[in-house]
Each structure stands twice: as structure tokens, then as C-alpha cells.
Amino acid sequence: MTRRSLQAEIVIAGGGLAGTCAAISAARCGADVILIQDRPMLGGNTSSEVRVHATGADCSGGRPHAREGGIIEEMRLEEAVRNPQRSNSMWDIILEETVRREESIRLLLNTSVVSASLTSSGCIGAIGCARPWTEEELTVTGEIFIDCTGDGTLGAEAGADFRMGREGPDEHGEPHAEGPDDKTMGCSLMWIAEDTGSPVEFTPPSWARKFESDEDLPFRGHGEIRHGHWWIEWGGELDMIKDQDHIRQELLACLFGVWDHLKNHGDHGAENWALRWFGVLPAKRESRRLLGPHILTENDIMELREFPDAVAHGGWSIDTHPPKGIYSPERPSWHLHSDDVYGIPLRSLYSRNVPNLFMAGRCASCTHMAMGSTRVAATGAAMGQAVGVAAARCVDFLCLPEDLNEEDVASIQQQLLRDDHFIPNVRNEDPSVV
Ligand SMILES: Cc1cc2nc3c(=O)[nH]c(=O)nc-3n(C[C@H](O)[C@H](O)[C@H](O)COP(=O)(O)OP(=O)(O)OC[C@H]3O[C@@H](n4cnc5c(N)ncnc54)[C@H](O)[C@@H]3O)c2cc1C
């Protein structure tokens, strides 16, 4: 192993949509950024190796006024022009190109954040990274760190307060909280299938699960079989991090079991269809949530609570799934719809006890219930853009997130609005805007 040290003003762990947008946003504010991603491509759950599509506050068109602007829209528009065939690999490249266009971002792919060391004031001073494909071990120092790993790995290594599992109704007064326990939503594996035009046989592996009748898959409709089903979900009763091997194996057995059901058990119109691709890296819905000065709750969302420090918005339903996943006799998802979009405060996007740590995406400071809504990819991207600007302000002002005062927050909001971002109830005060 070669040991190397790198330094940047802002260091971001995790290159899903949240981390990607945070990096671009911080760089466009003039910051020197390192973006560290453990996979060979950007995009996280939306990348070609997982293939979940990005939706957001507009609820896939149900709330057209609520669609995110800013960096995620810029990349979606680019994709609409250059990738009408919707190739997932081309989406990866559009994300990477957008990052590489920013000269002040150093992108480290195939690099995992594995440790953090703290300064005497409890800030993160440096992080350790493993980069086996170049036989390197890196030490990366920075002023501000952003955790977009989805697992809150950087935060956990730094000793940040976090929560995993479901709160009880007494904790935050959430009427629909189902805990307290440590259960989460499960992971899924997706597939892509193709109509070959003539009958194709399918022999499942011997270890595939058996779903011999439709009653074995209650409430789980097949609809469009071109894409695999999000409800092939499992692992919510296990440890979402430490039990990943077991979760992957069981999900593969379920995926082949469902495909076997479609092909060989009943008429599902699948006679001519063949699997062209299937995932082997489980798509994670839920893991650690790092805790900030504010924990966004079901009530905040349902009451459309106004936050003076709102910096992003969400609008997807509170969409939670039974931890037993595919083996649950219940419906595979349960939805609670707010009347309109809601604001996400900056105080839910930085750690309450590690002073120079922001977070965005799946590991933002939310209850399990609120995360049921904020977890969708474009909402994570909007949070990422917001923390990118806030982190760059901290670098400019030589301050920590908790030092940002009302005036600073107003200036962050105005910068975000100038960059085509949307924040509920915050008006663009730029005099050149008519
Ligand atoms: C099956 C499924 C279906 C879904 N359907 C939808 C949908 O239809 N629409 C929608 O918008 N959302 C959907 N979601 C939710 C959405 O995909 C995710 O919540 C969203 O992608 C989260 O974005 P993120 O950037 O926070 O995290 P992720 O996309 O998980 O990205 C985090 C990235 O960080 C990397 N990473 C982790 N640890 C480290 C480390 N230590 N060092 C470096 N990098 C690290 C990971 O490899 C990953 O690439 C679905 C999720 C699942 C699982």
C-alpha cells in the first residue's frame, strides 16, 4: 500500500445523488472539494449497478409544481436530451461529466471512507480512506465534512449521534410511529427483462425461493415486467449494515423465485420474456440517520411546518414498508400524503455533536416516519445542493454550521434561489429578478 495525504476545504463521503449535488454546489461557490465514492461510478441507488429511478417532491408528476430545480434538474434535462433511450450507464456518465466540469472537485472513485480522527475540539480533522484498486491508503484533511454515504458511515466513525430503526409514538408525538424498535425498511434487487419475440424457458437456481401461487405474493402485483419489482424487498429485521451478505443472498433467492413465478407458475404474459440484467448489489432504503439540532418528524411534514432556516423541500408521501418485506402478509407499502410540499431545515442537515459535519440524503436528521418521505432521490439531491452552499459559506466565514446566524442563513437561501433551487415560503429577493 502507498500512503498518500490529500487536503481540501470540503470533503464529501458518498457519491449518490446527495453527495454529487453537494460537491457540484460547493464547487460552484468557489470551494475546493474532494468527493469520495466507494463504487466505480456516481449515482448511488440511481446508478447503473442498482437502477432505481429518481423521483422527488412532484410525486412522479402528481404534483407538477413541486419538481425540484437546481442541479438535479440541470442533470435531468441534460439526460433528456442526450439519453432519450434512458441507458442507466449513460446516466452515470452524465453525473460524472457534470462533476468533472467543476475544476475544483477532485473525484475519488473506488475509494471508501473507513475512519475519522477528531481534533481536540471534537471536529473531524482527517479521514482515512482505502483505495485497493490503486493499492493506496489515503489520509484526507479538510475544514468541513459532509456525510452522504446513506449509512452515515463517516458520522458513525466520528462519534456523531445517530439513530437506526423506528421511533415510538411517545418520542416525537408522531401518530403513526410504529416503534420503538431497530427495524427498518429492507433492501431490494432490481431486474431488466426483454420481450424476445418467441418463447424462452427459465430454469431457476436450486436455491431460488418458491412462490407457486399468487397467494404466496399477496398484494404484490406484477404490472409492467420489463423492470423488476421494488417490492422484492427484504432485510428490515436484520442489521442493514452488518448483515448485508445474508440480505444479498436472500434477495437473489427471492428475485429468481419471483421470476420463476412469472415464467412457470400461472399465466403472467411472460412466456416470451427473458431476464437481461439483474442487480447483485442490494439497493438500500434505510440505515443510520445522523441526528442534528432538529429531527424532522411526521408532524413537521403533515402540518407543513414553516422553518426560518428551510433550505430544501420534499413532497413525496410518507412511504413506509413492512420490515418483513416480501414475506409480509401486509401491503408492501403504506402512504401518508401531506397537502403540499414541506420545508427541510438546515438544522436537520448538520450533526448536533460533531461540529464540522453536515449530512444529506438518506442519513439526514429525520425520524423513520419523516425519512419515509425525504429518502427519495431528488429530495436527497436538493438537500445535497443546500449543504454544498452552506458548507462553502462556513469555509468563507471560517465558521461552523451552528455559527451560521439568521443573516447567513438568509444569504444561503438567496444563493440557492439564484441557482434555481426551490424553498417553500422563501422569496427570491434578487432585484434583477422581475
Ligand atoms: C428498491 C428501491 C426503490 C426506490 N425507489 C425510488 C424511486 O422510485 N424514486 C426515488 O426517488 N427514490 C427511490 N428510492 C430511494 C432512493 O433510491 C434513495 O433513497 C436515494 O438514492 C438516496 O440517495 P443518497 O445519495 O442519500 O444515497 P445513495 O443513493 O445510497 O448513495 C450513497 C453512496 O455512498 C456510497 N458510500 C457508502 N459508504 C461509503 C463510504 N464509506 N465511502 C465512500 N462511499 C460510500 C454508496 O456506495 C452509494 O453509492 C428507492 C430505494 C430503493 C432501495
The ligand as a Tripos MOL2 file, in Angstrom:
@<TRIPOS>MOLECULE
LIG
   53    58     1     0     0
SMALL
NO_CHARGES

@<TRIPOS>ATOM
      1 C1        -35.6430   -0.5600   -4.2830 C.3       1 LIG1
      2 C2        -35.7060    0.9070   -4.0520 C.ar      1 LIG1
      3 C3        -36.6140    1.6340   -4.7780 C.ar      1 LIG1
      4 C4        -36.6500    3.0030   -4.6460 C.ar      1 LIG1
      5 N1        -37.4710    3.7050   -5.4570 N.ar      1 LIG1
      6 C5        -37.3010    5.0250   -5.5500 C.ar      1 LIG1
      7 C6        -37.9460    5.7560   -6.5620 C.ar      1 LIG1
      8 O1        -38.7280    5.2300   -7.3430 O.2       1 LIG1
      9 N2        -37.6710    7.0740   -6.6460 N.ar      1 LIG1
     10 C7        -36.7810    7.6720   -5.8080 C.ar      1 LIG1
     11 O2        -36.5030    8.8710   -5.9700 O.2       1 LIG1
     12 N3        -36.1880    7.0250   -4.8120 N.ar      1 LIG1
     13 C8        -36.4110    5.7150   -4.6800 C.ar      1 LIG1
     14 N4        -35.7650    5.0270   -3.7030 N.ar      1 LIG1
     15 C9        -34.9420    5.7520   -2.7080 C.3       1 LIG1
     16 C10       -33.6670    6.3140   -3.3100 C.3       1 LIG1
     17 O3        -33.1210    5.4540   -4.2550 O.3       1 LIG1
     18 C11       -32.5940    6.5620   -2.2720 C.3       1 LIG1
     19 O4        -33.1200    6.9090   -1.0440 O.3       1 LIG1
     20 C12       -31.6500    7.6360   -2.7540 C.3       1 LIG1
     21 O5        -30.9660    7.1510   -3.8770 O.3       1 LIG1
     22 C13       -30.7070    8.0450   -1.6650 C.3       1 LIG1
     23 O6        -29.6940    8.8780   -2.1910 O.3       1 LIG1
     24 P1        -28.3830    9.1070   -1.3330 P.3       1 LIG1
     25 O7        -27.4650    9.9070   -2.1800 O.co2     1 LIG1
     26 O8        -28.7530    9.6180    0.0060 O.co2     1 LIG1
     27 O9        -27.8110    7.6460   -1.0490 O.3       1 LIG1
     28 P2        -27.3240    6.5040   -2.0260 P.3       1 LIG1
     29 O10       -28.0170    6.5660   -3.3330 O.co2     1 LIG1
     30 O11       -27.4140    5.2500   -1.2480 O.co2     1 LIG1
     31 O12       -25.7840    6.8930   -2.2740 O.3       1 LIG1
     32 C14       -24.7930    6.7690   -1.2740 C.3       1 LIG1
     33 C15       -23.4970    6.3960   -1.9480 C.3       1 LIG1
     34 O13       -22.4430    6.4360   -0.9820 O.3       1 LIG1
     35 C16       -21.6010    5.3350   -1.1820 C.3       1 LIG1
     36 N5        -20.9160    5.0140    0.0800 N.ar      1 LIG1
     37 C17       -21.4220    4.3550    1.1390 C.ar      1 LIG1
     38 N6        -20.4910    4.2260    2.1010 N.ar      1 LIG1
     39 C18       -19.3770    4.8270    1.6430 C.ar      1 LIG1
     40 C19       -18.0810    5.0140    2.1910 C.ar      1 LIG1
     41 N7        -17.7620    4.5690    3.3950 N.pl3     1 LIG1
     42 N8        -17.1570    5.6720    1.4460 N.ar      1 LIG1
     43 C20       -17.4710    6.1390    0.2130 C.ar      1 LIG1
     44 N9        -18.7000    5.9800   -0.3500 N.ar      1 LIG1
     45 C21       -19.6400    5.3400    0.3650 C.ar      1 LIG1
     46 C22       -22.5620    4.2320   -1.6060 C.3       1 LIG1
     47 O14       -21.9040    3.1990   -2.3110 O.3       1 LIG1
     48 C23       -23.5270    4.9860   -2.5050 C.3       1 LIG1
     49 O15       -23.0860    4.9680   -3.8380 O.3       1 LIG1
     50 C24       -35.7650    3.6560   -3.7370 C.ar      1 LIG1
     51 C25       -34.8690    2.9110   -2.9660 C.ar      1 LIG1
     52 C26       -34.8490    1.5470   -3.1120 C.ar      1 LIG1
     53 C27       -33.8910    0.7830   -2.2850 C.3       1 LIG1
@<TRIPOS>BOND
     1     1     2 1
     2     2     3 ar
     3     2    52 ar
     4     3     4 ar
     5     4     5 ar
     6     4    50 ar
     7     5     6 ar
     8     6     7 ar
     9     6    13 1
    10     7     8 2
    11     7     9 ar
    12     9    10 ar
    13    10    11 2
    14    10    12 ar
    15    12    13 ar
    16    13    14 ar
    17    14    15 1
    18    14    50 ar
    19    15    16 1
    20    16    17 1
    21    16    18 1
    22    18    19 1
    23    18    20 1
    24    20    21 1
    25    20    22 1
    26    22    23 1
    27    23    24 1
    28    24    25 2
    29    24    26 1
    30    24    27 1
    31    27    28 1
    32    28    29 2
    33    28    30 1
    34    28    31 1
    35    31    32 1
    36    32    33 1
    37    33    34 1
    38    33    48 1
    39    34    35 1
    40    35    36 1
    41    35    46 1
    42    36    37 ar
    43    36    45 ar
    44    37    38 ar
    45    38    39 ar
    46    39    40 ar
    47    39    45 ar
    48    40    41 1
    49    40    42 ar
    50    42    43 ar
    51    43    44 ar
    52    44    45 ar
    53    46    47 1
    54    46    48 1
    55    48    49 1
    56    50    51 ar
    57    51    52 ar
    58    52    53 1
@<TRIPOS>SUBSTRUCTURE
     1 LIG1         1 GROUP 0 **** ****
